[in-house]
Amino acid sequence: MVNYSPGCFGHYDFDHIVNFAKKRFIDNDSTINLLQQARSETEREEVALVCLLDVEDEIVLDVQLDCRYADDCKVTNCRDKLRKLIEAELILKHHFFQQPSV
């Protein structure tokens, strides 16, 4: 999937977000390491989006969204939507790589 930006995730590259999530939660890469590897401000923001997945509701509620949907969306909604999209993408990729070769 290339340059897929589902709805409110705007200019972010969803493939990057999924890859950062895989590195963070499957490969157990640290957030600091991911931020150091980021090659641009946008990639650092994508790492930050991924890190929201690992923050408790009580803490994340204080985060203020800065997007065109900020007035209509809570950060927990954004995080939950992102989590579902990443999980679906990782399942799809895992299924794709598990297919027997023809």
Residue pairs with C-beta under 8 A, 6 or more apart in sequence:
1 14
1 15
1 89
2 15
3 13
3 14
3 15
4 13
4 14
4 15
5 11
5 12
5 13
5 14
6 14
6 81
6 85
7 81
8 67
8 68
8 69
8 73
8 78
8 81
9 17
9 49
9 82
10 67
10 68
11 42
12 42
12 45
12 46
12 49
13 42
13 46
14 85
14 89
16 43
16 46
17 46
17 49
17 50
17 82
17 86
18 86
18 89
18 90
18 93
20 34
20 43
20 46
20 47
20 50
21 50
21 53
21 86
21 90
22 90
23 29
23 34
24 30
24 31
24 34
24 47
24 50
24 51
24 54
25 53
25 54
26 90
31 47
31 51
34 47
34 50
35 44
35 47
38 44
38 46
38 47
49 82
50 82
50 86
52 60
52 63
52 75
52 78
52 79
52 82
53 79
53 82
53 83
53 86
55 79
57 76
60 75
60 76
60 79
61 74
61 75
61 76
63 75
64 70
64 75
65 73
65 74
65 75
65 78
67 73
